[in-house]
């Protein structure tokens, strides 16, 4: 597998490329159906399955005030796509200039002429090109004219609910982790860099990794049983989301205490997946009472992991 930057630099380097394109935020069950069919079609055409995704999210460039918080960072998105069988992921830097490319020339020149695409697989709600004029109908027409195999994947539902990135975001923000997991096909996860915090955890006897959560979707404030991955190993942990009311912090944070680990994680990238809500975040009248509650939180988390 290889990650490529900028579509215009690729040329015809792939054998019979079969492409899917989109933001793929969350790589939920709907995305998974699209990607799996892309891999299957590539096999049928003796070709190479690849995805084209965009960074940053187009809304962050075109309408930053209305851009949604992300379900996952780019590293996690790419990793999830590759796990589904894609051989290559093309990350296109999204700019205002790129946004002005009309949909039809984008397909004809960029995908067919430059990349040599033989097949395209997309979801039924796909939109692309200037002012989002490109859609599934346009791809089907161009497929017939250019000799492309074009397949449109219909909606995917879970329990009667349409699976979409927006629906997953809402479920997570409402604390409905079970519903989010059903739509994602796995626990909600992302990767984030460990940054400097207040070092309170270490002073209290429970060292924590403070994560950079800028722009990411998180569950409601509270304490959670989670798993953190570094050095290729998933480890049980406890997470606190919120403003630490005992200390009256003003900025929301995510702190992870990895059970039975004492090393320094500063500057490293941690993968985190949320498994179970333990309790709401509350303020305590004293640090001593907070420490006692943290001990109970850790005991509750250990009991949860012992059952899984």
C-alpha positions as CSV (number, residue, x, y, z in Angstrom):
1,X,0.0,0.0,0.0
2,X,1.1,3.5,-0.7
3,X,-0.3,7.0,0.0
4,X,0.0,9.5,-2.8
5,X,-0.3,13.2,-2.6
6,X,-2.0,15.3,-5.3
7,X,-3.9,13.6,-8.1
8,X,-2.4,15.7,-10.9
9,X,1.1,14.3,-10.3
10,X,0.2,10.7,-10.7
11,X,-0.1,10.1,-14.4
12,X,-0.8,6.5,-15.6
13,X,1.2,4.6,-13.1
14,X,-1.5,2.1,-12.0
15,X,-2.7,-0.9,-13.9
16,X,-6.4,-0.6,-14.9
17,X,-7.2,1.6,-11.9
18,X,-10.7,1.3,-10.3
19,X,-11.5,4.4,-8.2
20,X,-13.8,5.4,-5.4
21,X,-13.8,9.0,-4.2
22,X,-15.1,10.9,-1.2
23,X,-14.3,12.3,2.2
24,X,-14.9,8.9,3.9
25,X,-15.1,10.6,7.4
26,X,-15.6,7.8,9.8
27,X,-15.3,5.0,7.2
28,X,-18.7,3.8,8.3
29,X,-20.7,0.8,7.0
30,X,-21.8,2.8,4.0
31,X,-18.3,3.6,3.0
32,X,-17.2,0.1,3.7
33,X,-19.8,-1.2,1.2
34,X,-18.5,1.2,-1.4
35,X,-14.8,0.3,-0.8
36,X,-15.4,-3.5,-0.8
37,X,-17.2,-3.2,-4.1
38,X,-14.3,-1.1,-5.5
39,X,-11.9,-3.9,-4.5
40,X,-14.1,-6.6,-6.1
41,X,-14.5,-4.6,-9.3
42,X,-10.8,-4.1,-9.6
43,X,-10.3,-7.8,-9.2
44,X,-12.8,-8.5,-12.0
45,X,-11.1,-6.0,-14.3
46,X,-7.6,-7.2,-13.4
47,X,-7.0,-3.7,-12.0
48,X,-5.8,-1.7,-9.1
49,X,-8.2,-0.6,-6.4
50,X,-7.6,2.9,-5.1
51,X,-9.4,5.7,-3.2
52,X,-9.3,9.5,-3.8
53,X,-10.0,11.5,-0.6
54,X,-9.6,15.1,0.3
55,X,-7.6,17.0,2.9
56,X,-8.7,19.3,4.5
57,X,-12.4,18.6,4.5
58,X,-14.0,20.7,1.7
59,X,-16.2,22.5,4.1
60,X,-13.2,23.7,6.1
61,X,-12.1,25.5,3.0
62,X,-15.3,26.7,1.5
63,X,-17.5,27.4,4.6
64,X,-15.2,27.1,7.6
65,X,-17.8,28.4,10.0
66,X,-20.1,25.5,9.1
67,X,-17.5,22.8,8.8
68,X,-18.4,19.6,10.8
69,X,-16.2,18.3,13.4
70,X,-14.3,15.3,12.1
71,X,-15.0,11.7,13.2
72,X,-11.3,10.8,12.6
73,X,-8.0,12.3,11.6
74,X,-6.4,11.6,8.2
75,X,-4.1,8.9,9.5
76,X,-7.0,6.9,10.9
77,X,-9.1,7.4,7.7
78,X,-6.3,6.1,5.5
79,X,-5.6,3.2,7.8
80,X,-9.3,2.1,7.8
81,X,-9.5,2.4,4.0
82,X,-6.4,0.2,3.5
83,X,-7.7,-2.4,6.0
84,X,-10.7,-2.8,3.6
85,X,-8.3,-3.9,0.8
86,X,-7.4,-0.8,-1.1
87,X,-3.9,-0.9,-2.5
88,X,-3.4,2.9,-2.8
89,X,-5.0,6.1,-1.3
90,X,-4.6,9.4,-3.1
91,X,-4.9,12.4,-0.8
92,X,-5.8,15.5,-2.8
93,X,-5.0,18.8,-1.1
94,X,-8.3,20.6,-1.3
95,X,-8.1,24.3,-2.2
96,X,-10.5,27.0,-3.5
97,X,-8.8,26.5,-6.9
98,X,-9.4,22.8,-6.9
99,X,-13.0,23.4,-5.9
100,X,-13.6,25.4,-9.1
101,X,-12.9,22.5,-11.4
102,X,-16.2,21.5,-13.1
103,X,-17.4,18.0,-12.6
104,X,-17.3,16.8,-16.2
105,X,-13.8,18.0,-17.0
106,X,-12.7,16.6,-13.7
107,X,-13.8,13.1,-14.8
108,X,-12.7,13.3,-18.4
109,X,-9.3,15.0,-18.0
110,X,-8.2,14.1,-14.5
111,X,-9.6,10.6,-14.1
112,X,-9.9,9.2,-17.6
113,X,-7.1,10.9,-19.5
114,X,-4.5,11.5,-16.8
115,X,-5.1,8.5,-14.5
116,X,-6.5,6.0,-17.0
117,X,-9.4,5.0,-14.7
118,X,-11.3,1.9,-15.9
119,X,-14.0,1.8,-13.3
120,X,-15.6,4.1,-10.7
121,X,-17.6,3.0,-7.6
122,X,-19.4,5.6,-5.5
123,X,-22.4,6.0,-3.2
124,X,-25.8,7.1,-4.4
125,X,-25.4,10.5,-2.6
126,X,-22.1,11.4,-4.2
127,X,-21.5,15.1,-5.1
128,X,-18.3,16.5,-6.6
129,X,-17.0,19.3,-8.8
130,X,-17.7,23.0,-8.8
131,X,-20.8,23.8,-6.8
132,X,-21.2,20.1,-6.3
133,X,-22.8,19.7,-9.7
134,X,-21.4,16.2,-10.3
135,X,-23.5,13.3,-9.2
136,X,-24.2,9.7,-9.8
137,X,-26.2,10.4,-12.9
138,X,-23.4,12.4,-14.5
139,X,-20.9,9.5,-13.7
140,X,-23.2,7.0,-15.3
141,X,-23.5,9.1,-18.5
142,X,-19.8,9.7,-18.7
143,X,-19.2,6.0,-18.0
144,X,-21.2,5.1,-21.1
145,X,-19.4,7.7,-23.2
146,X,-15.8,7.0,-22.0
147,X,-16.1,3.2,-21.6
148,X,-15.9,3.2,-17.8
149,X,-17.5,0.6,-15.6
150,X,-19.5,2.8,-13.2
151,X,-21.3,1.3,-10.2
152,X,-23.6,3.2,-7.7
153,X,-24.0,1.7,-4.3
154,X,-27.4,2.3,-2.6
155,X,-28.1,3.4,0.9
156,X,-27.0,1.3,3.9
157,X,-29.3,1.2,6.9
158,X,-28.8,-0.1,10.5
159,X,-31.9,-0.7,12.5
160,X,-33.9,1.4,10.0
161,X,-31.5,4.3,10.3
162,X,-29.6,5.6,7.2
163,X,-25.9,5.3,7.8
164,X,-24.0,8.5,7.2
165,X,-21.2,10.5,8.7
166,X,-23.7,13.1,10.0
167,X,-25.7,10.3,11.7
168,X,-22.6,8.9,13.3
169,X,-21.5,12.3,14.5
170,X,-24.9,12.9,16.1
171,X,-24.8,9.5,17.8
172,X,-21.4,10.2,19.3
173,X,-22.2,13.7,20.4
174,X,-25.3,12.4,22.1
175,X,-23.3,9.7,23.9
176,X,-25.0,6.9,22.0
177,X,-21.9,4.9,21.6
178,X,-23.7,1.6,20.9
179,X,-25.6,3.2,18.0
180,X,-22.4,4.8,16.7
181,X,-20.6,1.4,16.9
182,X,-23.4,-0.3,14.9
183,X,-23.2,2.3,12.1
184,X,-19.4,2.2,12.1
185,X,-19.0,-1.5,12.4
186,X,-16.5,-1.0,15.2
187,X,-15.9,1.2,18.2
188,X,-15.4,4.9,17.5
189,X,-11.7,5.5,17.2
190,X,-9.2,8.2,16.0
191,X,-5.5,9.1,16.5
192,X,-4.3,12.3,18.1
193,X,-1.0,13.7,19.3
194,X,0.0,13.8,22.9
195,X,0.5,17.5,24.0
196,X,1.6,19.2,27.2
197,X,-1.1,19.5,29.9
198,X,-1.1,20.7,33.5
199,X,0.7,17.6,34.8
200,X,-2.0,17.3,37.5
201,X,-2.5,13.6,36.8
202,X,1.1,12.8,37.6
203,X,1.0,14.9,40.7
204,X,-2.2,13.0,41.8
205,X,-0.6,9.7,41.2
206,X,-2.4,8.9,37.9
207,X,-0.3,10.2,35.0
208,X,-2.3,11.1,31.9
209,X,-1.7,11.7,28.3
210,X,-3.4,15.0,27.2
211,X,-4.5,14.7,23.5
212,X,-4.9,17.4,20.9
213,X,-8.6,17.1,20.1
214,X,-8.8,20.1,17.8
215,X,-11.7,19.7,15.3
216,X,-12.6,16.2,16.4
217,X,-16.0,14.8,17.4
218,X,-16.1,13.6,21.0
219,X,-18.8,12.0,23.2
220,X,-20.3,14.1,26.0
221,X,-18.1,15.2,28.9
222,X,-17.5,12.4,31.3
223,X,-15.3,9.4,32.2
224,X,-15.0,6.5,29.8
225,X,-13.4,3.1,29.6
226,X,-11.3,3.3,26.4
227,X,-8.4,1.5,24.8
228,X,-5.2,3.4,23.7
229,X,-2.8,2.0,21.1
230,X,0.9,2.8,20.8
231,X,3.8,0.6,19.9
232,X,1.3,-1.5,18.0
233,X,-0.5,-2.7,21.2
234,X,-4.0,-1.8,22.3
235,X,-4.0,-1.1,26.1
236,X,-6.9,-0.7,28.6
237,X,-7.3,2.9,29.8
238,X,-9.6,5.4,31.4
239,X,-10.4,8.7,29.6
240,X,-11.8,12.0,31.0
241,X,-13.4,14.5,28.7
242,X,-14.3,17.9,29.9
243,X,-13.1,21.0,31.7
244,X,-11.9,19.5,34.9
245,X,-14.4,21.4,37.1
246,X,-12.5,20.6,40.3
247,X,-9.8,22.9,38.9
248,X,-12.1,25.2,37.0
249,X,-10.4,24.8,33.6
250,X,-11.8,26.9,30.8
251,X,-10.8,24.7,27.8
252,X,-12.2,21.3,27.1
253,X,-9.7,18.5,27.1
254,X,-9.3,14.7,26.6
255,X,-6.9,13.0,29.1
256,X,-6.0,9.3,28.9
257,X,-4.7,7.3,31.9
258,X,-3.3,4.0,30.5
259,X,-3.6,1.3,33.1
260,X,-0.4,-0.2,34.4
261,X,1.8,2.1,32.2
262,X,4.3,4.6,33.5
263,X,6.3,5.7,30.4
264,X,6.4,9.1,28.7
265,X,4.1,9.5,25.8
266,X,4.6,13.2,25.1
267,X,4.8,14.0,21.3
268,X,3.6,10.6,20.3
269,X,0.5,9.8,18.3
270,X,-2.0,7.6,20.2
271,X,-5.0,5.7,18.7
272,X,-8.0,5.8,21.0
273,X,-11.3,3.9,20.8
274,X,-14.2,4.5,23.1
275,X,-15.8,1.5,24.7
276,X,-18.0,2.3,27.7
277,X,-19.4,5.4,29.5
278,X,-18.6,5.2,33.2
279,X,-19.9,8.4,34.7
280,X,-20.5,12.1,34.2
281,X,-17.8,14.6,34.9
282,X,-18.4,16.4,38.2
283,X,-16.5,18.8,40.4
284,X,-15.2,17.8,43.9
285,X,-14.8,20.1,46.9
286,X,-11.3,18.8,47.5
287,X,-8.4,17.1,45.7
288,X,-8.6,14.2,48.1
289,X,-12.2,13.4,47.2
290,X,-11.2,13.6,43.5
291,X,-8.4,11.1,44.0
292,X,-10.8,8.7,45.7
293,X,-13.2,8.9,42.8
294,X,-10.4,8.3,40.3
295,X,-9.5,5.1,42.2
296,X,-13.1,4.0,41.9
297,X,-13.1,4.9,38.1
298,X,-10.1,2.8,37.5
299,X,-11.6,-0.1,39.5
300,X,-14.8,0.2,37.4
301,X,-12.7,0.2,34.2
302,X,-10.7,-2.8,35.3
303,X,-14.0,-4.7,36.0
304,X,-15.2,-3.8,32.5
305,X,-12.1,-5.0,30.8
306,X,-12.1,-8.2,32.9
307,X,-15.5,-9.0,31.3
308,X,-14.5,-8.3,27.7
